[in-house]
Amino acid sequence: MLQTAEPSAARIVETWLGRFNAACASGDGDGFAALFRTDGHWRDLVALTWRIVTTSGRDAVADALPAAIARAGARNFAVDPDRYPPRFIERAGEAVVEAILRFDTNIGPCAGILRLMPGDDALAWTLMTALHNIAGHDEEAMRLAREEPAFERDFGGPNWLDKRQQASRYADREPTVLIVGGGHAGLTSAASLGALGVDALIVDRMARVGDNWRRRYHGLKLHNQVYSNHLPYLPFPKTWPHYIPKDKIANWLEFYAEAMEINFWTSTSFEGADYDASAGRWTARLRMGDGSERVVRPRHIIMATSVSGTPNLPDIPTLDRFAGTVVHSSRFTEPAQWRGRNAFVFGTGTSAHDIAQELHGNGARVTMVQRSPTLVVNVEPSAQLYDGIYYGDGPTLADRDLINLSFPLPVMKQAHKLLTARARALDAPLLEGLERIGFRLEFGEDGTGWPLKYRTRGGGYYFNVGCSELLVRGDIDLIQYHDIASFTTTGVAMTDGRALPGDLAVLATGYKGPDHLNATLFGPEVAAKVGQVWGFDDAQELSNMWMPTGQPGLWFTGGSFSQCRMYSRFLAMQIKATELGLR
């Protein structure tokens, strides 16, 4: 049930919006400057700029916002009466008035989040503007356009299944969008594109939808709770556990692809593509499961091969001397076969700890090798603090997502520093125990915790589900990589003269970034045009994610379940607008 707005909060917001609409009408930069704090921020998600971009500082906002509003024809900013009402709330340690807005542009209806610092002036701390729909081409309009008659008079004609099978073969047409990678990133993109009537085909080298989860290590579960991990259009059942096992996720992805009528070619490898600028199309080369080659000519390619898709295999000196089994964590699946044997796990991130714990639970003698300082946080309650917006009563999931999207990077950092300090206090006994055994800890850039580590390097942290206690008790041994003199055929020789035996070395050494294959797949010229993918850019956003890149027709998606759910809509709307000639 929609809650009633707090009267004083609503009045503060209405007063500010009156002045803001007047500034929009006049285009007066000084009028905008008078509405923002000196440390104010404006974040736009393809509503006014056709980009995902953050502008920080009152003067910078006042310089950029008037022209963007004029170009987009933005008008009629108001509190959205159908969404969560204005309220007083604490964000990043600051008391603010927060309101969900609606407004119009020449492209279509938009949404926004406004945060004001209450006081005599009630100046804006953050403003987020986001495209909600393309007028006349929204999801409901597209659904009605696809609606078929209640029944077909020709019962001998093709039925739904016949049509689905024919559509998925692409025998008589080209896909508008080719999506490379069929995990949750690819599936959410395809679902959002399909909802807008954009024809998309997923290709994945795995034999079965969901295998990218199904084939991972035995005990894997998601490390954040179900509430933040829903996929678009089909939320997880309310009966599901808080922490979803990998095989349950895998089966759900398979079900999702079928339920959302997503065209998906399994056992199909993407071998590269060339772009024809005059035709505005790619020539994409696919290797099918039977070894044959298929060429498709989409207008767009979305790389959805994951932030952590390709194993990183570092050059470890003298490892070639080791006569035991060496496997990357992404390929480790059989812990039981190592019962009674000696295993090294290189790395101290989440996968390394989980695999070490799994090996120990199956009777192996495990030594963890720490290569660099690592952030450790208990999976409950500490790790869940950062997803707090998704817990408890309150806004709908759509409203929570909008709020989540509205935090510019500097405010996010401010919030995460506070959350990390709280997590460290909660986890103090565990962290002290780890330091006693020589485990090297760190807590993210300027104490901002694990989420920003994920957004910059995709790892470097562990959500503790019991392995840290095993280390502290000595049930799993810990050594430092810099204390290894060399590998031997039977294990490692330590600088202090000890010889540690080993039969297995698991390299939990992380993954390469999403851009590492661009030169191989598209050529060095395209790779140079695109540049960095993932990590923060000069606009305080994740580089080249969910927005146009330097190469026309090439897009990237990836990240957590919640990121893919939230941003897939904006990616789909940009591609739809391109197809409509609106941008």
Secondary structure, 3 states (H helix, E strand, C coil): CCCCCCHHHHHHHHHHHHHHHHHHHHCCHHHHHCCEEEEEEEEEECCCCCCEEEEECHHHHHHHHHHHHHHHCCEEEEECCCCCCCEEEEECCEEEEEEEEEEECCCCEEEEEEEECCCCCCCEEEEEEEECCCCCCCHHHHHHHHCCCCCCCCCCCCCHHHHHHHHHHCCCCCCCEEEECCCHHHHHHHHHHHHCCCCEEEECCCCCCCHHHHCCCCCCECCCCHHHCCECCECCCCCCCCCCEHHHHHHHHHHHHHHCCCEEECCCEEEEEEEECCCCEEEEEEECCCCCEEEECCCEEEECCCCCCEECCCCCCCHHHCCCEEEEHHHCCCHHHHCCCEEEEECCCHHHHHHHHHHHHCCCEEEEEECCCEEEEECCCHHHHHHHHHCCCCCCHHHHHHHHHCCCHHHHHHHHHHHHHHHHHHCHHHHHHHHHCCCCECCCHHHCCHHHHHHHHCCCEEEECCHHHHHHHCCCEEEEHHHEEEEECCEEEECCCCEEECCEEEECCCEECCCCCHHHHHCHHHHHHHCCCCCECCCCCECCCCCCCCCCCEEECCCCHHHHHHHHHHHHHHHHHHHHCCC
